[in-house]
Amino acid sequence: MSDPAVTVLMPVFNGERYVARAVKSILGQTFRDFEFLIINDGSTDSSMNIIREFDDPRIRVIETKNQGVAAALHLGMEKAK
C-alpha cells in the first residue's frame, strides 16, 4: 500500500459514548485515500473494545498512557505516514 494522501488523527480518552459515532463519521467520508490513526490516550472505559469492532484497513490504533490531548496528537503526528 502506498502512503495515504491524508492522515486523520483522533485522540480518545474515555470516549465510549462518542467513539463509535466519530469513527463511523470518518470512515463514511467520500474521500477514501487516508489513514486513520486513533490514539488511545490511556482510556479506562470500553473505548478500546468499541474501536476494535471496526474492521477497516485504514485504521491504525496506537495505545499510550494518559498524557493529554496535545501529547496524543503529537504522538500521532510522529506515527503518521
C-alpha atoms as a printed R data frame, in Angstrom:
   type eleno elety resid chain resno       x      y      z
1  ATOM     1    CA   MET     A     1   0.000  0.000  0.000
2  ATOM     2    CA   SER     A     2   1.363  3.427 -0.906
3  ATOM     3    CA   ASP     A     3   1.420  6.267  1.553
4  ATOM     4    CA   PRO     A     4  -2.003  7.843  2.006
5  ATOM     5    CA   ALA     A     5  -2.723 11.395  0.873
6  ATOM     6    CA   VAL     A     6  -4.112 12.369  4.284
7  ATOM     7    CA   THR     A     7  -3.770 11.246  7.887
8  ATOM     8    CA   VAL     A     8  -6.752 11.671 10.190
9  ATOM     9    CA   LEU     A     9  -5.768 11.805 13.866
10 ATOM    10    CA   MET     A    10  -8.280 11.121 16.593
11 ATOM    11    CA   PRO     A    11  -7.216 11.100 20.233
12 ATOM    12    CA   VAL     A    12  -9.521  9.147 22.536
13 ATOM    13    CA   PHE     A    13  -9.708  9.225 26.314
14 ATOM    14    CA   ASN     A    14 -12.711  7.555 27.919
15 ATOM    15    CA   GLY     A    15 -14.912  8.392 24.965
16 ATOM    16    CA   GLU     A    16 -17.121  5.312 24.935
17 ATOM    17    CA   ARG     A    17 -20.249  7.448 24.496
18 ATOM    18    CA   TYR     A    18 -18.960  9.065 21.304
19 ATOM    19    CA   VAL     A    19 -16.200  6.972 19.780
20 ATOM    20    CA   ALA     A    20 -18.343  4.697 17.582
21 ATOM    21    CA   ARG     A    21 -20.161  7.656 16.064
22 ATOM    22    CA   ALA     A    22 -16.879  9.505 15.475
23 ATOM    23    CA   VAL     A    23 -15.241  6.502 13.792
24 ATOM    24    CA   LYS     A    24 -18.296  5.920 11.592
25 ATOM    25    CA   SER     A    25 -18.243  9.564 10.567
26 ATOM    26    CA   ILE     A    26 -14.608  9.420  9.471
27 ATOM    27    CA   LEU     A    27 -14.991  6.103  7.657
28 ATOM    28    CA   GLY     A    28 -18.122  7.366  5.912
29 ATOM    29    CA   GLN     A    29 -16.340 10.159  4.066
30 ATOM    30    CA   THR     A    30 -16.395 10.039  0.273
31 ATOM    31    CA   PHE     A    31 -12.656 10.786  0.120
32 ATOM    32    CA   ARG     A    32 -11.008  7.394  0.641
33 ATOM    33    CA   ASP     A    33  -7.214  7.935  0.424
34 ATOM    34    CA   PHE     A    34  -6.453  8.367  4.100
35 ATOM    35    CA   GLU     A    35  -5.037  6.573  7.088
36 ATOM    36    CA   PHE     A    36  -6.957  6.855 10.321
37 ATOM    37    CA   LEU     A    37  -4.780  6.949 13.419
38 ATOM    38    CA   ILE     A    38  -6.694  6.537 16.642
39 ATOM    39    CA   ILE     A    39  -4.581  7.407 19.655
40 ATOM    40    CA   ASN     A    40  -5.955  5.741 22.774
41 ATOM    41    CA   ASP     A    41  -4.719  8.072 25.496
42 ATOM    42    CA   GLY     A    42  -4.989  5.646 28.395
43 ATOM    43    CA   SER     A    43  -8.744  5.073 28.361
44 ATOM    44    CA   THR     A    44 -10.120  3.105 31.291
45 ATOM    45    CA   ASP     A    45 -13.628  2.661 29.891
46 ATOM    46    CA   SER     A    46 -14.744  0.467 26.974
47 ATOM    47    CA   SER     A    47 -13.428  2.798 24.258
48 ATOM    48    CA   MET     A    48 -10.879  0.245 23.010
49 ATOM    49    CA   ASN     A    49 -13.462 -2.535 22.831
50 ATOM    50    CA   ILE     A    50 -15.644 -0.316 20.681
51 ATOM    51    CA   ILE     A    51 -12.744  0.706 18.428
52 ATOM    52    CA   ARG     A    52 -11.734 -2.939 17.926
53 ATOM    53    CA   GLU     A    53 -15.183 -3.677 16.492
54 ATOM    54    CA   PHE     A    54 -14.277 -1.720 13.357
55 ATOM    55    CA   ASP     A    55 -12.584 -3.730 10.627
56 ATOM    56    CA   ASP     A    56 -11.084 -1.270  8.181
57 ATOM    57    CA   PRO     A    57  -7.509 -1.435  6.855
58 ATOM    58    CA   ARG     A    58  -7.169  2.353  7.075
59 ATOM    59    CA   ILE     A    59  -7.447  2.274 10.874
60 ATOM    60    CA   ARG     A    60  -4.302  2.072 12.987
61 ATOM    61    CA   VAL     A    61  -4.594  2.214 16.760
62 ATOM    62    CA   ILE     A    62  -1.791  3.448 18.972
63 ATOM    63    CA   GLU     A    63  -2.144  2.931 22.696
64 ATOM    64    CA   THR     A    64  -0.350  5.093 25.235
65 ATOM    65    CA   LYS     A    65  -0.680  6.050 28.870
66 ATOM    66    CA   ASN     A    66  -2.789  9.116 29.570
67 ATOM    67    CA   GLN     A    67  -0.769 12.237 28.844
68 ATOM    68    CA   GLY     A    68  -3.411 14.568 27.485
69 ATOM    69    CA   VAL     A    69  -4.715 15.549 24.087
70 ATOM    70    CA   ALA     A    70  -1.655 17.570 22.999
71 ATOM    71    CA   ALA     A    71   0.728 14.675 23.697
72 ATOM    72    CA   ALA     A    72  -1.631 12.230 21.957
73 ATOM    73    CA   LEU     A    73  -1.781 14.413 18.852
74 ATOM    74    CA   HIS     A    74   1.991 14.872 18.874
75 ATOM    75    CA   LEU     A    75   2.462 11.095 19.024
76 ATOM    76    CA   GLY     A    76   0.015 10.728 16.151
77 ATOM    77    CA   MET     A    77   1.969 13.202 14.032
78 ATOM    78    CA   GLU     A    78   5.153 11.237 14.713
79 ATOM    79    CA   LYS     A    79   3.494  7.983 13.599
80 ATOM    80    CA   ALA     A    80   1.685  9.392 10.559
81 ATOM    81    CA   LYS     A    81   2.693  8.100  7.151
